[in-house]
Amino acid sequence: MQSMKIDSKAKRNANKRSFCVKKPRFIVVIVVIFSFICAQSVPAQKILIETGFENHTQPHEESPFQPSTKIVKNGKKSLEIFSEVEHQLHISGHSLETNESIVSLEFWVYVEKGEQSFAVSMHAAEKSFDNNAGGPYIEWYDGDIRYHVHRGDPWREIIAYPANKWHYVRIVANFREDVFDFYAGNSREAALASRPKRNLDFQDPATAPHPKWFLIFAWAMDARGYMDDLVIYEGDEPITLAVEPTAKLTTLWGRLKRE
């Protein structure tokens, strides 16, 4: 009888120990699952390109896309863009790996006084250059920022820009609706708070529902341009950026020349 009591007591103690061990594990599992659900409820915004051109090296002596230490907004370098050649279109570009249809593009820009300067675009073609691939095509020209459309009036003004002064640009492109919004200001904060020019037309309707290339164009320029702190990311909500970026990522810049 005494033996049965001891066994029964040992069994109860073992059950208590088992419960005490299992209970914390149960709580941990619940916390992990809850955290996973919470994380999934917040959509992630993937950064496609981020560079301050700190690691950008001189591609070759005659390239229109050179690292500059002369005119810089943040850090020690910017990208200098200049080509006087009239019959050669120079392109510096980077592929975009995303399945999102809405993509935002931001950068600082400085354009010296003159007439024609550089242009930027995003497009949806597989090839790095396709003039009819669809996407926003924007150029700095004679004191105005303008965009190009292959129908109706080809060149349409967006806003004026200050020569010989840094200004900030944000472009939100929708590759399902074939339109983009354009923001600008004398700082990122001012640009984000500004009233944007909305639903501006793509150069052509997009050939795919998401962008595949970002391009910078240079040819027949008489106004030198500079770009700093370039970032391209998914979605139309502004991401949080450092005021003075310190972790500037290397970007691989392709160099193409089209006769």
C-alpha positions in Angstrom: 0.0 0.0 0.0 2.8 2.3 0.9 4.5 1.5 -2.4 1.3 2.4 -4.3 1.2 5.8 -2.6 4.8 6.5 -3.4 4.3 5.5 -7.1 1.1 7.7 -7.3 2.9 10.6 -5.8 5.9 10.2 -8.2 3.5 10.0 -11.1 1.8 13.3 -10.1 5.2 15.0 -9.7 6.3 13.7 -13.1 3.1 15.1 -14.6 3.7 18.5 -13.0 7.3 18.6 -14.3 6.0 17.6 -17.8 3.4 20.4 -17.7 6.0 22.9 -16.5 8.2 22.0 -19.4 5.5 22.0 -22.0 3.9 25.3 -21.0 6.8 27.6 -21.9 7.2 25.8 -25.2 3.5 26.3 -25.9 3.9 30.1 -25.2 6.9 30.4 -27.4 5.1 28.7 -30.3 2.2 31.1 -30.0 4.5 34.2 -29.9 6.4 33.0 -33.0 3.1 32.4 -34.9 1.7 35.7 -33.8 4.9 37.6 -34.8 4.8 35.9 -38.2 1.2 36.9 -38.8 2.0 40.5 -37.8 5.0 40.6 -40.1 3.0 39.3 -43.0 0.3 42.0 -42.5 2.8 44.8 -43.3 3.7 44.9 -47.0 7.4 45.0 -47.7 8.9 47.6 -50.1 11.8 46.2 -52.0 14.6 48.5 -52.9 15.7 47.9 -56.5 18.6 50.3 -56.8 20.2 52.5 -54.2 23.5 54.3 -54.8 25.3 57.5 -53.9 27.9 56.8 -56.6 30.6 56.5 -54.0 31.8 53.3 -55.5 31.2 54.3 -59.1 34.5 54.3 -61.0 35.4 55.9 -64.3 34.1 53.5 -67.0 36.5 54.9 -69.7 37.9 58.3 -70.5 35.3 59.2 -73.2 32.2 58.0 -71.3 29.5 60.6 -70.8 28.9 59.1 -67.3 31.7 59.9 -65.0 32.1 60.0 -61.2 32.4 63.6 -60.0 33.9 65.2 -56.9 33.3 68.7 -58.2 29.6 69.1 -57.7 28.2 66.8 -55.0 25.1 66.9 -52.9 25.8 64.2 -50.3 28.9 62.1 -49.7 32.1 62.6 -51.8 30.8 61.8 -55.3 28.0 62.3 -57.7 27.4 61.1 -61.3 28.4 63.6 -63.9 26.5 63.3 -67.2 27.6 65.1 -70.4 28.0 64.4 -74.1 28.2 66.9 -76.9 28.1 64.3 -79.7 25.0 64.9 -81.8 24.7 61.6 -83.7 25.4 59.1 -80.9 23.0 58.2 -78.2 24.8 57.1 -75.0 22.9 55.1 -72.4 23.8 54.2 -68.8 21.3 51.7 -67.4 20.5 49.1 -64.8 18.0 46.2 -64.9 15.1 46.2 -62.5 14.0 42.9 -60.9 10.5 43.3 -59.7 7.0 41.9 -60.3 5.3 45.1 -58.9 3.5 47.3 -61.3 4.0 50.5 -59.3 7.6 51.7 -58.8 9.1 54.9 -57.3 12.2 56.7 -58.5 14.0 59.4 -56.5 17.2 61.4 -56.8 19.0 64.7 -56.4 19.7 66.5 -59.7 21.9 69.5 -60.6 21.8 71.0 -64.2 24.1 73.8 -65.3 22.7 76.6 -67.3 22.2 75.8 -71.0 19.7 74.2 -73.4 19.6 70.5 -73.7 20.7 68.3 -70.8 20.2 64.6 -70.0 17.1 62.4 -69.8 15.9 59.4 -67.7 13.4 56.7 -68.3 12.1 53.4 -67.1 10.6 50.8 -69.5 9.2 47.3 -69.6 11.1 45.6 -72.4 13.4 42.7 -72.0 16.1 44.5 -73.9 18.1 47.3 -72.3 17.0 49.7 -75.0 13.7 49.7 -76.8 12.3 53.1 -77.9 8.7 51.9 -77.9 8.8 49.7 -74.8 6.5 52.0 -72.7 7.3 54.0 -69.6 8.0 57.5 -68.4 10.6 59.5 -70.5 11.7 62.7 -68.8 14.3 65.3 -69.9 15.9 68.5 -68.5 15.7 71.1 -71.3 16.3 74.8 -71.3 15.0 75.5 -67.8 12.1 73.1 -68.0 11.6 69.5 -67.0 9.5 67.9 -69.8 8.3 64.5 -70.8 7.9 62.9 -74.2 4.9 61.1 -75.7 4.8 59.4 -79.1 1.3 60.7 -79.9 -0.2 64.2 -80.2 2.1 67.0 -78.9 5.4 65.0 -78.4 7.0 67.3 -75.7 5.0 68.4 -72.7 6.3 70.6 -69.9 6.0 69.5 -66.3 7.6 72.3 -64.3 10.6 74.7 -64.4 13.8 73.8 -62.7 16.5 76.0 -61.2 19.8 76.1 -63.1 23.0 75.6 -61.2 21.2 74.5 -58.1 20.3 71.1 -56.6 16.7 70.1 -56.7 15.0 66.8 -55.7 12.8 64.7 -57.9 10.4 61.8 -57.2 8.6 59.9 -59.9 5.9 57.3 -59.3 5.3 55.1 -62.4 2.2 52.8 -62.8 2.9 50.2 -65.4 -0.7 48.9 -65.5 -2.2 52.3 -66.0 0.6 53.7 -68.3 0.9 56.9 -66.3 3.2 58.5 -63.8 3.1 61.2 -61.0 5.9 63.8 -60.7 7.1 65.5 -57.5 9.8 68.1 -57.1 11.2 70.5 -54.5 14.4 72.0 -53.1 14.6 69.1 -50.6 13.2 65.6 -50.3 10.8 66.8 -47.6 9.6 69.6 -49.9 9.2 67.3 -52.8 7.1 64.8 -50.8 4.9 67.5 -49.4 4.4 69.2 -52.9 1.3 68.9 -55.0 2.4 66.4 -57.7 1.6 66.5 -61.4 -0.6 63.5 -61.7 -1.4 61.0 -64.4 1.2 62.1 -66.9 1.3 59.8 -69.9 4.0 57.2 -70.6 6.0 57.7 -73.8 4.1 54.5 -75.1 1.9 52.0 -73.4 4.0 49.5 -71.4 4.7 46.2 -73.1 4.6 44.5 -69.7 2.9 45.2 -66.3 6.2 46.0 -64.5 9.4 47.9 -65.4 12.6 46.0 -66.3 15.1 48.8 -67.0 16.1 52.2 -65.7 18.1 54.3 -68.2 19.9 57.6 -68.4 20.4 59.2 -71.8 23.1 61.6 -73.0 23.6 63.1 -76.4 23.9 66.6 -78.1 24.1 68.2 -74.6 25.2 71.7 -73.9 24.1 71.7 -70.2 26.1 69.4 -68.0 24.0 67.4 -65.5 24.7 65.7 -62.1 22.8 63.1 -60.2 23.2 62.0 -56.5 21.6 59.6 -54.1 19.5 57.6 -56.6 17.0 55.2 -55.1 14.3 53.1 -56.9 11.9 51.0 -54.9 8.6 49.2 -55.2 5.3 50.9 -54.4 4.0 54.4 -54.2 4.5 55.0 -50.5 7.8 57.0 -49.7 10.3 54.9 -47.9 12.4 56.2 -44.9 15.8 57.4 -46.0 18.7 58.8 -44.0 19.2 62.5 -44.2 22.9 62.0 -45.1 23.1 58.5 -46.5 26.1 56.6 -45.1 25.5 53.1 -46.5 25.6 53.8 -50.2 25.4 50.6 -52.2 27.3 49.8 -55.3 25.3 49.8 -58.5 26.4 48.0 -61.7 26.0 50.5 -64.5 25.8 49.1 -68.0 27.2 51.3 -70.8 25.7 51.1 -74.2 26.1 53.2 -77.3 23.6 53.4 -80.1 24.5 55.0 -83.5 
